Amino acid sequence: IAGNQGGGLALWGVQGVTTITDTRFINNGSDHRGAGVHLADSASASFTGATFEGNSAEIGGGLMCSHTQGQGYFTIEATDFSGNAPEDTACDGCGTDGPWCN
């Protein structure tokens, strides 16, 4: 369990797009945000063939994108979400729009 954010992976201020393929984020925990993955400070990521399962945080159990000043974003293809609490994905100040931002 991460103390505050990004139990499985935390990307902060990373330039460019981080590509994550065929990776499993399972049973990670965070006291605050993004138990599976937390993107922040302009970080962007592309997920293909990933699995987010059983991750738990206060906000964004599976994947959280926050404080990117609209510059950071994420894309998702052929990726499975299940059993993440309290939700699979969450966005706060992220450049991503659409169904992935609860």
Secondary structure as GFF3:
##gff-version 3
##sequence-region A 1 102
A	DSSP	beta_strand	9	12	.	.	.	ID=ss1
A	DSSP	beta_strand	17	21	.	.	.	ID=ss2
A	DSSP	beta_strand	24	26	.	.	.	ID=ss3
A	DSSP	beta_strand	37	40	.	.	.	ID=ss4
A	DSSP	beta_strand	44	48	.	.	.	ID=ss5
A	DSSP	beta_strand	51	53	.	.	.	ID=ss6
A	DSSP	beta_strand	63	66	.	.	.	ID=ss7
A	DSSP	beta_strand	74	77	.	.	.	ID=ss8
A	DSSP	beta_strand	80	82	.	.	.	ID=ss9
A	DSSP	beta_strand	89	92	.	.	.	ID=ss10
###
